[in-house]
């Protein structure tokens, strides 16, 4: 399943330091990280079994530095997903 996370980042310096060093749990993969120019917003495309698996990993790592919204991708209408 593909999962999108939208981040509203309150501390870009800390968020990106942690995000670049995170060791992902088995079964999770991040395909794309798309930040804005000042690092205060980002959209990320993940792959995992459940939304809560991604949520637990993200909140545990950078949740104190961002407000995050999660949703599963409806693949039949999606474009450009990894194969």
Backbone as ProteinMPNN parsed JSONL, in Angstrom:
{"seq_chain_A": "XXXXXXXXXXXXXXXXXXXXXXXXXXXXXXXXXXXXXXXXXXXXXXXXXXXXXXXXXXXXXXXXXXXXXXXXXXXXXXXXXXX", "coords_chain_A": {"N_chain_A": [[0.848, -1.165, 0.0], [0.489, 2.252, -0.762], [1.296, 5.244, 0.924], [0.674, 8.597, 1.728], [2.253, 11.314, 3.303], [1.711, 14.418, 4.654], [3.563, 17.097, 5.751], [3.705, 19.694, 8.121], [6.053, 21.682, 9.165], [7.594, 22.641, 12.112], [10.151, 23.059, 13.098], [12.447, 23.157, 11.001], [15.266, 22.637, 10.832], [15.915, 20.674, 12.851], [14.006, 18.703, 12.172], [14.806, 17.877, 9.539], [17.425, 17.01, 10.017], [16.974, 14.738, 11.625], [15.236, 13.27, 9.957], [16.874, 12.609, 7.78], [18.608, 10.824, 8.916], [17.18, 8.694, 9.858], [16.469, 5.308, 10.631], [14.678, 3.016, 9.007], [11.92, 0.955, 9.992], [11.588, -2.585, 9.351], [9.78, -3.452, 6.447], [8.839, -0.972, 5.765], [9.128, 1.607, 3.363], [10.462, 4.526, 1.951], [9.644, 6.421, -0.802], [9.634, 8.966, -2.033], [10.543, 12.264, -1.128], [9.446, 15.424, -0.804], [10.218, 18.487, -0.269], [9.416, 21.976, 0.476], [11.009, 25.144, -0.405], [12.09, 26.322, 1.958], [12.013, 24.3, 3.77], [9.893, 24.012, 5.511], [7.572, 22.718, 4.911], [6.466, 19.604, 3.582], [5.887, 16.819, 1.407], [5.57, 13.378, 1.449], [6.061, 10.183, -0.012], [5.306, 7.016, 0.886], [5.725, 3.443, 1.308], [4.061, 0.701, 2.648], [2.549, -1.714, 4.895], [0.331, -0.78, 6.355], [-1.344, 2.325, 7.13], [-1.001, 3.129, 9.784], [1.471, 1.985, 10.452], [3.336, 3.578, 9.107], [2.665, 6.016, 10.271], [3.338, 5.564, 12.997], [6.144, 5.284, 12.777], [6.924, 7.804, 11.703], [5.856, 9.688, 13.567], [7.193, 8.876, 15.875], [9.807, 9.556, 15.247], [9.987, 12.258, 14.155], [7.778, 13.622, 15.037], [7.561, 15.534, 17.087], [8.456, 17.808, 15.896], [6.819, 18.458, 13.835], [3.545, 18.779, 12.366], [1.513, 16.289, 11.187], [-0.185, 14.778, 8.461], [-1.9, 11.946, 7.275], [-2.605, 9.675, 4.612], [-3.973, 6.915, 2.747], [-3.182, 5.885, -0.579], [-5.259, 5.893, -3.379], [-4.844, 3.687, -5.691], [-5.895, 3.154, -8.256], [-6.545, 5.579, -9.422], [-4.229, 6.973, -9.309], [-1.16, 8.498, -10.505], [2.102, 7.962, -11.757], [3.193, 6.351, -9.736], [5.669, 4.365, -8.017], [6.884, 1.3, -9.394]], "CA_chain_A": [[0.0, 0.0, 0.0], [1.198, 3.527, -0.76], [0.789, 6.19, 1.915], [1.208, 9.951, 1.62], [2.317, 12.088, 4.541], [1.892, 15.861, 4.481], [4.2, 17.626, 6.956], [3.799, 21.121, 8.439], [7.249, 21.525, 9.989], [7.827, 23.79, 12.996], [11.592, 23.222, 13.294], [13.04, 22.486, 9.842], [16.638, 22.17, 11.065], [15.86, 19.42, 13.586], [13.229, 17.739, 11.401], [15.582, 17.322, 8.434], [18.547, 16.253, 10.596], [16.462, 13.436, 12.052], [14.668, 12.571, 8.804], [17.941, 12.079, 6.933], [19.349, 9.79, 9.641], [16.252, 7.686, 10.385], [16.563, 3.912, 10.202], [13.287, 2.591, 8.856], [11.575, -0.414, 10.401], [11.376, -3.538, 8.27], [8.453, -3.384, 5.85], [8.536, 0.392, 5.342], [10.034, 2.191, 2.372], [10.094, 5.868, 1.51], [9.95, 6.551, -2.223], [9.864, 10.365, -2.404], [10.432, 13.32, -0.131], [9.328, 16.634, -1.618], [10.094, 19.657, 0.607], [9.424, 23.307, -0.132], [12.349, 25.741, -0.416], [12.632, 26.616, 3.295], [11.941, 23.09, 4.586], [8.809, 24.081, 6.496], [6.496, 21.85, 4.438], [6.927, 18.512, 2.717], [5.001, 15.707, 1.096], [6.383, 12.177, 1.293], [5.38, 8.979, -0.471], [5.79, 5.825, 1.576], [5.094, 2.161, 1.021], [4.009, -0.142, 3.833], [1.336, -2.542, 5.002], [-0.789, -0.007, 6.902], [-1.095, 3.735, 7.431], [-0.5, 3.252, 11.154], [2.89, 1.641, 10.492], [4.044, 4.795, 8.715], [2.391, 7.021, 11.299], [4.145, 5.267, 14.173], [7.55, 5.581, 12.475], [7.104, 9.249, 11.54], [5.599, 10.387, 14.83], [8.257, 8.53, 16.801], [11.068, 10.187, 14.856], [9.952, 13.719, 13.94], [6.471, 14.144, 15.428], [7.646, 16.725, 17.94], [8.862, 18.944, 15.083], [5.901, 18.658, 12.712], [2.165, 18.312, 12.382], [1.514, 15.391, 10.037], [-1.462, 14.221, 8.007], [-1.632, 10.682, 6.597], [-3.7, 9.018, 3.905], [-3.6, 5.874, 1.788], [-3.345, 6.295, -1.974], [-6.155, 5.111, -4.225], [-3.931, 3.426, -6.805], [-6.521, 3.13, -9.585], [-6.566, 6.939, -9.97], [-2.907, 7.584, -9.103], [-0.238, 8.548, -11.64], [3.512, 8.077, -11.442], [3.623, 5.571, -8.589], [6.747, 3.405, -8.294], [6.433, -0.051, -9.782]], "C_chain_A": [[0.9, 1.236, 0.0], [0.492, 4.486, 0.197], [1.462, 7.531, 1.692], [1.18, 10.587, 3.0], [2.572, 13.542, 4.151], [2.412, 16.414, 5.804], [4.106, 19.149, 6.992], [4.887, 21.192, 9.514], [7.531, 22.788, 10.792], [9.309, 24.065, 13.23], [12.31, 22.494, 12.158], [14.439, 21.924, 10.101], [16.631, 20.803, 11.755], [15.133, 18.331, 12.788], [14.107, 17.071, 10.345], [16.826, 16.586, 8.91], [18.108, 14.84, 10.945], [15.972, 12.633, 10.85], [15.755, 11.939, 7.932], [18.717, 10.949, 7.599], [18.473, 8.621, 10.095], [16.553, 6.304, 9.786], [15.136, 3.377, 10.177], [13.067, 1.171, 9.353], [11.379, -1.299, 9.171], [9.939, -3.425, 7.766], [8.032, -1.993, 5.428], [9.593, 0.881, 4.359], [9.541, 3.584, 2.036], [10.568, 6.024, 0.065], [10.318, 7.978, -2.601], [9.695, 11.259, -1.197], [10.506, 14.628, -0.892], [9.118, 17.852, -0.719], [9.966, 20.954, -0.191], [10.806, 23.929, 0.092], [12.918, 26.03, 0.967], [12.512, 25.428, 4.254], [10.819, 23.068, 5.602], [7.583, 23.249, 6.118], [7.116, 20.757, 3.589], [5.787, 17.525, 2.502], [5.894, 14.508, 0.823], [5.513, 11.007, 0.862], [6.068, 7.767, 0.129], [5.122, 4.585, 1.01], [5.181, 1.3, 2.283], [2.716, -0.922, 3.855], [0.126, -1.747, 5.438], [-0.371, 1.439, 7.171], [-0.489, 3.883, 8.828], [0.963, 2.866, 11.301], [3.746, 2.861, 10.138], [3.877, 5.86, 9.791], [3.251, 6.789, 12.54], [5.614, 5.6, 13.946], [7.797, 7.084, 12.408], [6.934, 9.979, 12.86], [6.703, 10.116, 15.857], [9.57, 9.232, 16.508], [10.987, 11.707, 14.843], [8.652, 14.378, 14.381], [6.51, 15.382, 16.297], [8.003, 17.986, 17.149], [7.92, 19.215, 13.916], [4.503, 18.168, 13.056], [1.999, 17.526, 11.088], [0.114, 14.864, 9.74], [-1.157, 13.037, 7.104], [-2.849, 10.234, 5.799], [-3.158, 7.961, 2.95], [-3.948, 6.352, 0.386], [-4.301, 5.34, -2.671], [-5.407, 4.864, -5.537], [-4.602, 3.454, -8.181], [-6.58, 4.523, -10.215], [-5.215, 7.638, -9.876], [-2.089, 7.558, -10.392], [1.184, 8.657, -11.112], [3.972, 7.311, -10.205], [4.781, 4.663, -8.967], [6.156, 2.052, -8.624], [6.901, -1.072, -8.792]], "O_chain_A": [[1.933, 1.268, 0.669], [-0.736, 4.532, 0.268], [2.674, 7.599, 1.489], [0.226, 10.428, 3.761], [3.513, 13.854, 3.423], [1.791, 16.228, 6.85], [4.397, 19.815, 5.998], [4.651, 20.797, 10.656], [7.688, 23.87, 10.228], [9.682, 25.199, 13.532], [12.734, 21.35, 12.322], [14.757, 20.833, 9.626], [17.281, 19.872, 11.279], [15.582, 17.187, 12.733], [14.152, 15.844, 10.26], [17.247, 15.624, 8.267], [18.782, 13.867, 10.605], [16.265, 11.442, 10.741], [15.564, 10.843, 7.404], [19.412, 10.194, 6.92], [18.984, 7.655, 10.66], [16.848, 6.17, 8.599], [14.474, 3.299, 11.212], [13.911, 0.295, 9.164], [11.046, -0.814, 8.09], [9.0, -3.317, 8.556], [6.986, -1.829, 4.801], [10.784, 0.606, 4.506], [8.343, 3.8, 1.855], [11.735, 5.791, -0.249], [11.223, 8.184, -3.41], [8.823, 11.044, -0.356], [11.506, 14.916, -1.55], [7.978, 18.219, -0.433], [10.348, 21.028, -1.359], [11.673, 23.309, 0.708], [14.137, 25.987, 1.135], [12.872, 25.541, 5.426], [10.791, 22.196, 6.47], [6.662, 23.097, 6.92], [8.154, 20.954, 2.957], [4.86, 17.421, 3.306], [6.857, 14.602, 0.062], [4.377, 10.86, 1.313], [7.255, 7.529, -0.093], [4.099, 4.661, 0.33], [6.239, 1.188, 2.902], [1.89, -0.808, 2.95], [-0.983, -1.99, 4.964], [0.802, 1.73, 7.407], [0.432, 4.675, 9.026], [1.638, 3.375, 12.195], [4.752, 3.136, 10.791], [4.841, 6.523, 10.173], [3.831, 7.735, 13.073], [6.264, 6.145, 14.838], [8.762, 7.585, 12.985], [7.774, 10.798, 13.232], [7.097, 11.006, 16.609], [10.361, 9.478, 17.419], [11.822, 12.377, 15.451], [8.443, 15.564, 14.128], [5.59, 16.198, 16.253], [7.872, 19.099, 17.658], [8.182, 20.097, 13.098], [4.304, 17.29, 13.895], [2.309, 18.034, 10.01], [-0.659, 14.55, 10.645], [-0.261, 13.109, 6.262], [-3.985, 10.389, 6.247], [-2.054, 8.082, 2.418], [-4.887, 7.124, 0.192], [-4.164, 4.121, -2.562], [-5.349, 5.746, -6.394], [-3.94, 3.749, -9.176], [-6.657, 4.631, -11.439], [-5.077, 8.778, -10.32], [-2.297, 6.708, -11.257], [1.439, 9.36, -10.135], [5.046, 7.598, -9.675], [4.874, 4.23, -10.116], [5.059, 1.711, -8.182], [6.62, -2.26, -8.95]]}, "name": "protein", "num_of_chains": 1, "seq": "XXXXXXXXXXXXXXXXXXXXXXXXXXXXXXXXXXXXXXXXXXXXXXXXXXXXXXXXXXXXXXXXXXXXXXXXXXXXXXXXXXX"}
